[in-house]
Amino acid sequence: METRKVQVTGGSTFTVSLPKDWATENGVSGGSIVEFHPEDDALLLTPRREEEKVEGTLDISGLEGHDLIRAVVTMYVSGFDIITLKSSRVTAAQRRTIRDAVQSLVGLEVIGETSERVRLQDLLDSSELSLHNAITRMRLVATTMLADSVTALVENDDDLAADVVQRDDDVDRLWSMVSRVFRSVLRDPRAAADVGLDRETCFDYHSSARQLERVADHATKIATHARELDEVPEDAAAALQELHVAAEEVIETAMDALLENDSERATGMANDARHQIEAIDPLAREVDTLIRELDPQRAQSLGLVVDSLTRAGDYGGNIAETALQKAAPKP
């Protein structure tokens, strides 16, 4: 760390010198323009650079299926604007997988193909992306998926269960976008200015988006069990619905707290959500008691449903903890 003394010139202008080594390494010299980014009581300084597309290249030789999709998602989340996927020969199966991956990511498009490479580009301007809108959308989709998965289970509705499974892709798409924006904010103060949020708030939204993504995953698990199970006994179905209501209440209250700008109100709602979690374990034990007398396979599947609903409530509790931190006084 280096320190500098602030000087006053002309009677009213504050000036401070820049460390020479830093300036040289970053191409700053006489006449260069630098940018200042206020963030609470801190002031971040960066050299002004022309907007450049960040390019990355990845060798996909031998990558197939899920591994190839994961590789494309990783490059996207890492912040590359242009991604070149190369191999001695890109197979037809790889091209289909790459297109599936592209369709699962917000803003990414195929811009060029040859026998040896596929080029992808993110066509969205970061200023067009809203973390607030993304997490609000994730909340709606994830909680609706959870409700519909339980409905599909108790009403033996295979079509609704299949629809829940398909909607998980929407949540994954938003989660990848939130992760990409969050990582860009960590790297570049200008990105934070583009999205209109400070870095701490971006961290809170990113953490909570992860919890919502997990809620959607468990809704998908419940929907999968719903497609495998026949009718659920009425008493067990009623208890499962009650457990779902309790879990959803925690998630909704916690999200209200996270998105509340008034710190006092946010703290109150977050604490309410934490107290609401206390009702979940007794309800879960009640369902476990009701399904204990069923045949082993059905009891096991419904036990996994109970576990998923309990975990969904826990994820809401995690969001409540994040909301409390967001609302707390800043040091």
C-alpha positions in Angstrom: 0.0 0.0 0.0 1.2 3.5 -0.8 0.0 6.8 0.7 -0.2 10.2 -0.8 -0.8 13.6 0.8 -3.7 15.6 -0.6 -2.5 19.0 -1.9 -4.6 22.2 -2.4 -3.8 24.1 -5.6 -5.3 27.4 -6.7 -7.0 27.8 -3.4 -9.9 25.4 -4.0 -8.7 22.4 -6.0 -7.6 19.2 -4.3 -4.9 17.2 -6.1 -3.0 14.0 -5.4 -0.2 12.3 -7.3 -0.5 8.7 -8.7 2.1 6.0 -7.9 4.5 6.0 -10.8 4.8 2.2 -11.1 1.0 1.7 -11.2 0.7 4.5 -13.8 3.4 3.0 -16.0 2.0 -0.5 -15.8 -1.5 0.7 -16.8 -0.4 3.1 -19.5 -1.2 6.3 -17.7 1.0 9.3 -18.5 0.7 13.0 -19.0 -2.6 13.8 -20.7 -4.2 10.5 -20.0 -7.8 10.5 -18.7 -8.7 8.4 -15.7 -12.1 7.6 -14.3 -13.3 8.0 -10.7 -16.0 5.7 -9.3 -17.5 6.8 -6.0 -18.7 4.0 -3.7 -19.9 5.1 -0.3 -16.8 6.6 1.4 -14.4 5.0 -1.1 -13.3 6.4 -4.5 -12.1 3.9 -7.1 -9.8 5.1 -9.9 -9.3 3.3 -13.2 -7.7 4.3 -16.5 -10.2 5.1 -19.2 -10.0 2.5 -21.9 -11.8 2.1 -25.2 -14.6 -0.4 -25.0 -13.1 -3.7 -26.1 -14.7 -7.1 -26.5 -13.1 -9.6 -24.2 -12.2 -12.7 -26.2 -11.4 -16.2 -25.0 -10.5 -19.4 -26.8 -11.2 -23.0 -25.5 -10.1 -26.3 -27.0 -13.1 -28.6 -27.0 -11.4 -31.7 -28.3 -12.9 -34.7 -26.6 -15.6 -32.7 -24.9 -19.2 -34.0 -25.4 -22.6 -33.7 -23.9 -22.9 -32.2 -20.4 -19.1 -31.5 -20.2 -19.2 -29.4 -23.3 -22.3 -27.5 -22.1 -20.6 -26.9 -18.8 -17.5 -25.5 -20.6 -19.6 -23.1 -22.7 -21.4 -21.9 -19.6 -18.2 -21.4 -17.7 -16.7 -19.2 -20.4 -19.9 -17.2 -20.5 -20.1 -16.7 -16.7 -16.4 -15.8 -16.7 -17.2 -12.7 -18.7 -15.9 -13.4 -22.2 -17.8 -11.4 -24.9 -16.5 -13.5 -27.8 -15.9 -17.2 -27.3 -14.0 -19.3 -29.8 -14.5 -23.1 -29.4 -11.8 -24.9 -31.4 -10.9 -28.5 -32.3 -9.1 -30.3 -35.1 -12.7 -31.1 -36.2 -15.8 -29.9 -34.6 -18.3 -32.8 -34.9 -22.0 -32.5 -35.7 -22.8 -33.8 -32.2 -20.6 -31.1 -30.7 -22.3 -28.4 -32.8 -25.8 -29.5 -31.7 -24.6 -29.5 -28.0 -23.1 -26.0 -28.5 -26.4 -24.7 -29.9 -28.2 -26.2 -26.9 -25.8 -24.4 -24.6 -26.2 -21.1 -26.4 -30.0 -21.3 -26.2 -29.7 -21.7 -22.4 -27.7 -18.5 -22.0 -29.1 -14.9 -22.1 -27.6 -12.9 -25.0 -25.3 -15.5 -26.4 -25.4 -16.2 -30.2 -23.4 -18.2 -32.7 -21.7 -15.7 -35.0 -19.5 -17.9 -37.1 -18.6 -21.6 -37.9 -15.9 -23.5 -39.7 -14.9 -27.1 -39.6 -12.4 -26.4 -36.9 -14.1 -23.7 -34.7 -17.4 -22.2 -33.6 -17.5 -18.5 -32.6 -20.0 -17.2 -30.0 -20.7 -13.6 -29.0 -22.7 -12.0 -26.2 -24.8 -9.4 -27.9 -26.3 -7.8 -24.8 -25.0 -4.5 -23.5 -24.3 -4.8 -19.8 -26.3 -1.6 -19.2 -29.4 -3.5 -20.5 -29.1 -6.1 -17.8 -30.9 -5.6 -14.5 -29.9 -7.8 -11.5 -33.1 -6.6 -9.7 -35.3 -7.7 -12.6 -33.5 -11.0 -12.9 -33.8 -11.9 -9.3 -37.4 -10.8 -9.2 -38.1 -13.1 -12.2 -36.2 -15.9 -10.6 -38.4 -15.5 -7.5 -41.6 -15.7 -9.4 -40.6 -18.7 -11.5 -39.0 -20.7 -8.6 -41.9 -20.2 -6.2 -44.4 -21.0 -8.9 -42.5 -24.1 -9.8 -42.5 -25.2 -6.2 -46.3 -24.7 -5.9 -47.0 -26.4 -9.2 -44.8 -29.4 -8.3 -46.8 -30.0 -5.1 -50.1 -29.6 -7.0 -48.9 -32.1 -9.7 -48.0 -34.5 -6.9 -51.3 -34.4 -5.0 -53.5 -34.2 -8.1 -51.4 -36.8 -10.0 -51.0 -34.4 -12.9 -48.1 -35.7 -15.1 -48.5 -32.9 -17.6 -48.0 -30.2 -15.0 -45.1 -32.1 -13.5 -43.4 -32.2 -16.9 -44.0 -28.4 -17.3 -42.3 -27.8 -14.0 -39.2 -29.7 -15.1 -39.0 -27.7 -18.3 -39.3 -24.4 -16.4 -36.1 -25.2 -14.5 -34.2 -24.1 -17.7 -35.6 -20.6 -17.3 -34.2 -20.3 -13.8 -30.8 -21.7 -14.8 -30.6 -19.2 -17.7 -31.3 -16.3 -15.3 -28.8 -17.7 -12.7 -26.0 -17.8 -15.3 -26.8 -14.3 -16.3 -26.7 -13.1 -12.7 -23.4 -14.9 -12.2 -21.9 -13.3 -15.3 -22.9 -9.8 -14.2 -21.7 -10.3 -10.7 -18.3 -11.4 -11.8 -18.0 -8.5 -14.2 -18.9 -6.1 -11.3 -16.1 -7.6 -9.2 -13.6 -7.0 -12.0 -14.6 -3.6 -13.2 -16.1 -0.7 -11.3 -17.6 0.6 -14.5 -19.8 -2.6 -14.6 -21.2 -1.6 -11.2 -22.1 1.8 -12.6 -23.8 0.2 -15.6 -26.0 -2.0 -13.5 -26.8 0.8 -11.1 -25.9 -1.1 -7.9 -23.0 -1.1 -5.5 -20.9 -4.2 -5.2 -22.2 -5.3 -1.8 -25.8 -5.2 -3.2 -24.6 -7.2 -6.2 -23.1 -9.8 -3.8 -26.4 -10.0 -1.8 -28.4 -10.5 -5.0 -26.0 -13.1 -6.3 -26.1 -15.0 -3.1 -29.9 -14.9 -3.0 -30.2 -15.9 -6.6 -28.2 -19.0 -5.8 -30.8 -19.9 -3.2 -33.6 -19.4 -5.6 -31.9 -21.6 -8.2 -31.7 -24.4 -5.5 -35.4 -23.9 -4.7 -36.1 -24.5 -8.4 -33.9 -27.6 -8.4 -35.9 -29.1 -5.6 -39.2 -28.2 -7.3 -37.9 -30.2 -10.3 -37.1 -33.1 -8.0 -40.6 -33.0 -6.5 -42.1 -32.9 -10.0 -39.9 -35.9 -11.0 -41.3 -37.9 -8.1 -44.8 -36.8 -9.0 -44.5 -38.4 -12.4 -43.3 -41.6 -10.8 -46.0 -41.8 -8.1 -49.6 -42.8 -8.2 -52.2 -41.1 -6.0 -51.1 -39.7 -2.7 -53.4 -40.5 0.3 -55.6 -37.5 1.2 -54.2 -37.0 4.7 -50.6 -37.1 3.4 -51.5 -34.8 0.5 -53.1 -32.2 2.9 -50.0 -32.3 5.2 -47.7 -31.9 2.2 -49.6 -28.9 1.0 -49.4 -27.3 4.5 -45.7 -27.9 4.5 -45.4 -26.3 1.1 -47.3 -23.2 2.3 -44.9 -22.9 5.3 -41.8 -23.2 3.1 -43.2 -20.7 0.5 -44.0 -18.2 3.2 -40.4 -18.2 4.4 -39.1 -17.6 0.8 -41.6 -14.8 0.0 -41.1 -13.0 3.3 -37.3 -13.3 3.0 -37.4 -12.0 -0.6 -39.6 -9.1 0.4 -37.0 -8.2 3.1 -34.1 -8.5 0.6 -35.8 -6.1 -1.9 -37.0 -3.6 0.8 -35.1 -0.3 0.7 -36.1 0.7 4.2 -33.6 -0.9 6.6 -35.9 -1.0 9.6 -38.7 -2.7 7.6 -36.3 -5.1 5.9 -34.9 -6.2 9.3 -38.3 -6.8 10.7 -39.4 -8.9 7.7 -36.1 -10.9 7.6 -36.6 -11.7 11.3 -40.2 -12.7 10.6 -38.9 -15.1 7.9 -36.4 -16.6 10.4 -39.2 -17.2 12.9 -41.4 -18.8 10.2 -38.8 -21.5 9.7 -39.6 -22.9 13.1 -43.0 -24.2 11.9 -41.4 -26.3 9.2 -39.8 -29.1 11.2 -43.0 -30.1 13.1 -44.9 -30.1 9.8 -42.2 -32.3 8.2 -42.4 -34.8 11.1 -46.2 -34.9 10.8 -45.9 -35.9 7.1 -43.2 -38.5 7.9 -45.6 -40.0 10.4 -48.4 -40.2 7.9 -46.4 -41.8 5.2 -44.6 -44.3 7.4 -47.4 -46.9 7.0 -47.3 -46.7 3.1 -45.5 -49.3 1.0 -41.7 -48.8 1.2 -41.2 -47.4 -2.3 -44.0 -44.8 -2.0 -42.9 -43.9 1.5 -39.3 -43.3 0.3 -40.4 -41.1 -2.6 -42.7 -39.0 -0.4 -39.9 -38.8 2.2 -37.7 -37.2 -0.5 -40.5 -34.8 -1.3 -40.6 -33.8 2.4 -36.9 -33.3 2.3 -37.1 -31.0 -0.7 -39.8 -28.9 0.8 -37.8 -28.6 4.0 -34.7 -27.6 2.1 -36.7 -25.0 0.2 -37.7 -23.4 3.5 -34.0 -23.5 4.6 -33.0 -21.7 1.4 -35.6 -19.0 2.2 -33.9 -18.7 5.6 -30.5 -18.2 3.9 -32.1 -15.3 1.9 -33.4 -13.9 5.2 -29.8 -13.9 6.6 -28.6 -12.1 3.5 -31.4 -9.6 3.8 -30.4 -8.9 7.4 -26.8 -8.3 6.4 -27.9 -6.0 3.6 -30.1 -4.0 6.0 -27.5 -3.8 8.7 -25.6 -0.5 9.4 -22.5 -0.1 7.3 -19.2 0.1 9.2 
